[in-house]
Protein backbone atom coordinates (compact mmCIF):
# COMPACT_ATOMS: atom_id res chain seq x y z
CA UNK A 1 0.00 0.00 0.00
CA UNK A 2 1.53 3.30 -1.08
CA UNK A 3 1.11 6.38 1.05
CA UNK A 4 0.29 9.93 0.05
CA UNK A 5 2.95 11.56 -2.10
CA UNK A 6 3.39 15.20 -3.05
CA UNK A 7 5.54 17.06 -5.54
CA UNK A 8 7.62 19.10 -5.62
CA UNK A 9 9.07 18.99 -2.11
CA UNK A 10 9.85 22.68 -2.18
CA UNK A 11 9.92 25.58 -4.59
CA UNK A 12 10.55 29.30 -4.77
CA UNK A 13 8.35 31.71 -6.72
CA UNK A 14 8.06 35.47 -7.01
CA UNK A 15 5.04 37.59 -6.22
CA UNK A 16 2.43 37.54 -8.99
CA UNK A 17 3.48 34.19 -10.42
CA UNK A 18 1.34 31.05 -10.56
CA UNK A 19 2.14 27.67 -9.01
CA UNK A 20 0.80 24.10 -9.34
CA UNK A 21 1.29 21.55 -6.60
CA UNK A 22 0.55 17.84 -7.05
CA UNK A 23 -0.68 15.07 -4.80
CA UNK A 24 -1.18 11.33 -5.26
CA UNK A 25 -3.63 9.83 -2.82
CA UNK A 26 -3.09 6.68 -0.84
CA UNK A 27 -4.26 3.56 -2.69
CA UNK A 28 -7.94 2.85 -2.06
CA UNK A 29 -8.71 6.48 -1.18
CA UNK A 30 -11.05 8.62 -3.30
CA UNK A 31 -10.99 11.91 -1.41
CA UNK A 32 -8.22 14.51 -1.31
CA UNK A 33 -8.08 17.52 1.00
CA UNK A 34 -5.60 20.38 0.83
CA UNK A 35 -4.32 22.35 3.81
CA UNK A 36 -2.03 25.35 4.22
CA UNK A 37 0.28 25.45 7.24
CA UNK A 38 1.89 28.79 7.98
CA UNK A 39 4.87 28.95 10.31
CA UNK A 40 3.89 28.36 13.93
CA UNK A 41 0.29 27.55 13.07
CA UNK A 42 -1.82 24.46 12.63
CA UNK A 43 -2.87 23.40 9.13
CA UNK A 44 -5.80 25.38 7.67
CA UNK A 45 -8.32 23.68 5.38
CA UNK A 46 -8.29 24.99 1.80
CA UNK A 47 -10.71 22.62 0.03
CA UNK A 48 -11.59 19.00 -0.56
CA UNK A 49 -12.17 16.99 -3.74
CA UNK A 50 -14.32 13.89 -3.97
CA UNK A 51 -14.85 12.08 -7.27
CA UNK A 52 -13.44 15.03 -9.22
CA UNK A 53 -15.81 17.57 -7.66
CA UNK A 54 -15.03 20.23 -5.06
CA UNK A 55 -16.69 19.10 -1.84
CA UNK A 56 -16.19 21.86 0.69
CA UNK A 57 -13.99 24.93 0.82
CA UNK A 58 -12.32 26.88 3.60
CA UNK A 59 -11.76 30.60 3.87
CA UNK A 60 -9.42 30.99 0.90
CA UNK A 61 -9.85 33.32 -2.09
CA UNK A 62 -10.78 32.05 -5.58
CA UNK A 63 -7.17 32.32 -6.77
CA UNK A 64 -6.74 29.04 -4.91
CA UNK A 65 -8.22 26.37 -7.16
CA UNK A 66 -7.90 22.67 -7.60
CA UNK A 67 -8.55 19.60 -9.68
CA UNK A 68 -9.00 15.93 -9.03
CA UNK A 69 -8.34 13.36 -11.72
CA UNK A 70 -10.04 10.01 -12.40
CA UNK A 71 -7.20 8.21 -10.62
CA UNK A 72 -7.97 10.42 -7.56
CA UNK A 73 -4.71 12.34 -7.74
CA UNK A 74 -5.10 16.07 -7.32
CA UNK A 75 -3.59 19.46 -8.10
CA UNK A 76 -3.64 22.71 -6.16
CA UNK A 77 -3.22 25.84 -8.25
CA UNK A 78 -2.50 29.26 -6.81
CA UNK A 79 -2.62 32.32 -9.07
CA UNK A 80 -1.23 35.79 -8.46
CA UNK A 81 1.01 34.63 -5.63
CA UNK A 82 1.34 36.88 -2.59
CA UNK A 83 4.08 36.94 0.04
CA UNK A 84 1.61 35.53 2.61
CA UNK A 85 1.16 32.42 0.47
CA UNK A 86 4.56 31.26 1.71
CA UNK A 87 3.73 28.13 3.70
CA UNK A 88 3.79 24.35 3.82
CA UNK A 89 1.02 22.91 1.63
CA UNK A 90 -0.28 19.57 2.77
CA UNK A 91 -2.42 17.07 0.97
CA UNK A 92 -4.44 14.45 2.84
CA UNK A 93 -6.37 11.50 1.46
CA UNK A 94 -9.25 9.48 2.83
CA UNK A 95 -12.19 7.42 1.66
CA UNK A 96 -15.78 8.63 1.64
CA UNK A 97 -17.66 5.59 0.52
CA UNK A 98 -17.50 3.23 3.46
CA UNK A 99 -20.11 5.15 5.42
CA UNK A 100 -21.00 5.02 9.12
CA UNK A 101 -20.21 3.65 11.58
CA UNK A 102 -16.70 3.80 10.06
CA UNK A 103 -15.14 7.15 10.80
CA UNK A 104 -12.49 7.81 8.22
CA UNK A 105 -9.06 9.14 9.04
CA UNK A 106 -7.21 11.54 6.78
CA UNK A 107 -3.60 10.59 6.02
CA UNK A 108 -1.15 13.30 5.08
CA UNK A 109 1.65 13.55 2.57
CA UNK A 110 5.04 15.10 3.35
CA UNK A 111 4.00 18.52 2.03
CA UNK A 112 5.35 21.07 -0.42
CA UNK A 113 7.13 24.06 1.05
CA UNK A 114 6.45 27.18 -1.01
CA UNK A 115 8.44 30.37 -0.62
CA UNK A 116 7.17 33.50 -2.34
CA UNK A 117 9.68 36.32 -2.74
CA UNK B 1 -12.19 32.27 15.77
CA UNK B 2 -10.01 29.46 17.15
CA UNK B 3 -12.37 26.50 17.49
CA UNK B 4 -9.62 24.11 18.60
CA UNK B 5 -7.07 25.35 21.11
CA UNK B 6 -3.85 23.94 22.42
CA UNK B 7 -2.84 26.38 25.11
CA UNK B 8 0.61 24.95 25.81
CA UNK B 9 3.01 25.78 22.97
CA UNK B 10 5.68 23.56 24.50
CA UNK B 11 6.17 20.81 27.05
CA UNK B 12 9.31 19.09 28.38
CA UNK B 13 9.12 15.68 30.03
CA UNK B 14 11.74 13.33 31.42
CA UNK B 15 12.22 10.07 29.53
CA UNK B 16 10.13 7.29 31.07
CA UNK B 17 7.62 9.66 32.66
CA UNK B 18 4.10 10.45 31.46
CA UNK B 19 3.49 13.17 28.87
CA UNK B 20 0.06 14.81 28.94
CA UNK B 21 -0.98 17.06 26.07
CA UNK B 22 -4.21 19.01 26.30
CA UNK B 23 -6.71 20.34 23.79
CA UNK B 24 -9.95 22.32 24.14
CA UNK B 25 -12.65 22.90 21.56
CA UNK B 26 -15.63 25.20 21.30
CA UNK B 27 -17.77 23.72 18.51
CA UNK B 28 -20.27 21.21 19.90
CA UNK B 29 -20.82 19.84 16.36
CA UNK B 30 -17.40 18.21 16.39
CA UNK B 31 -17.82 14.47 16.58
CA UNK B 32 -14.44 12.90 15.85
CA UNK B 33 -11.12 13.93 17.32
CA UNK B 34 -7.63 13.04 16.20
CA UNK B 35 -4.05 13.53 17.29
CA UNK B 36 -1.29 13.94 14.75
CA UNK B 37 2.43 14.00 15.35
CA UNK B 38 4.72 16.06 13.16
CA UNK B 39 8.47 15.96 12.74
CA UNK B 40 10.28 18.84 10.99
CA UNK B 41 10.17 18.62 7.17
CA UNK B 42 7.51 15.88 7.27
CA UNK B 43 3.74 15.84 7.02
CA UNK B 44 1.56 15.12 10.07
CA UNK B 45 1.41 11.44 11.00
CA UNK B 46 -1.85 10.07 12.38
CA UNK B 47 -1.43 8.87 15.95
CA UNK B 48 -4.77 8.07 17.56
CA UNK B 49 -8.41 9.11 17.37
CA UNK B 50 -11.58 9.05 19.42
CA UNK B 51 -15.25 9.24 18.57
CA UNK B 52 -17.57 11.39 20.64
CA UNK B 53 -19.46 8.29 21.76
CA UNK B 54 -16.41 7.17 23.73
CA UNK B 55 -14.48 8.75 26.58
CA UNK B 56 -11.24 6.83 26.18
CA UNK B 57 -9.25 5.11 23.47
CA UNK B 58 -5.94 3.30 23.93
CA UNK B 59 -3.28 2.22 21.47
CA UNK B 60 -0.11 0.94 23.05
CA UNK B 61 1.64 3.75 24.89
CA UNK B 62 -0.93 6.30 23.71
CA UNK B 63 -4.29 7.01 25.33
CA UNK B 64 -6.72 9.74 24.39
CA UNK B 65 -9.37 10.90 26.85
CA UNK B 66 -12.43 12.89 25.85
CA UNK B 67 -14.58 14.95 28.23
CA UNK B 68 -17.52 16.14 26.12
CA UNK B 69 -19.15 18.22 28.83
CA UNK B 70 -15.94 20.19 29.30
CA UNK B 71 -15.13 20.13 25.55
CA UNK B 72 -11.67 18.90 26.44
CA UNK B 73 -9.44 16.10 25.28
CA UNK B 74 -6.00 14.97 26.32
CA UNK B 75 -3.32 12.68 24.98
CA UNK B 76 -1.30 10.60 27.45
CA UNK B 77 1.98 9.02 26.44
CA UNK B 78 3.37 6.46 28.86
CA UNK B 79 6.27 5.89 29.10
CA UNK B 80 7.68 8.81 27.14
CA UNK B 81 10.57 8.01 24.81
CA UNK B 82 13.09 10.30 23.04
CA UNK B 83 11.49 9.45 19.67
CA UNK B 84 8.27 11.05 20.93
CA UNK B 85 9.88 14.49 20.65
CA UNK B 86 7.82 16.24 17.97
CA UNK B 87 5.00 18.73 17.52
CA UNK B 88 1.59 17.29 18.38
CA UNK B 89 -1.57 18.62 16.78
CA UNK B 90 -5.08 18.07 18.01
CA UNK B 91 -7.74 18.08 15.25
CA UNK B 92 -11.51 17.83 15.16
CA UNK B 93 -14.05 17.07 12.49
CA UNK B 94 -17.66 16.01 11.92
CA UNK B 95 -19.27 12.61 12.23
CA UNK B 96 -17.82 10.96 9.13
CA UNK B 97 -14.24 11.90 9.85
CA UNK B 98 -13.39 12.70 6.24
CA UNK B 99 -14.78 16.22 6.35
CA UNK B 100 -12.54 19.21 6.93
CA UNK B 101 -10.18 18.94 9.87
CA UNK B 102 -9.91 21.89 12.24
CA UNK B 103 -6.50 21.93 13.89
CA UNK B 104 -5.08 23.45 17.03
CA UNK B 105 -1.80 25.37 16.88
CA UNK B 106 0.24 22.46 18.20
CA UNK B 107 2.33 21.59 21.26
CA UNK B 108 6.05 20.96 20.91
CA UNK B 109 6.95 17.99 23.11
CA UNK B 110 10.58 17.50 24.12
CA UNK B 111 11.58 14.32 25.88
CA UNK B 112 14.67 14.78 28.03
CA UNK B 113 16.91 11.68 28.17
Interface residues (C-beta under 8 A of the other chain):
Chain A: X4 X6 X31 X33 X35 X40 X41 X42 X43 X44 X45 X48 X56 X58 X90 X92 X94 X95 X96 X99 X100 X102 X103 X104 X105 X106 X107 X108 X109 X110 X111
Chain B: X4 X32 X34 X36 X41 X42 X43 X44 X45 X46 X49 X51 X89 X91 X95 X96 X97 X98 X99 X100 X101 X102 X103 X104 X105 X106
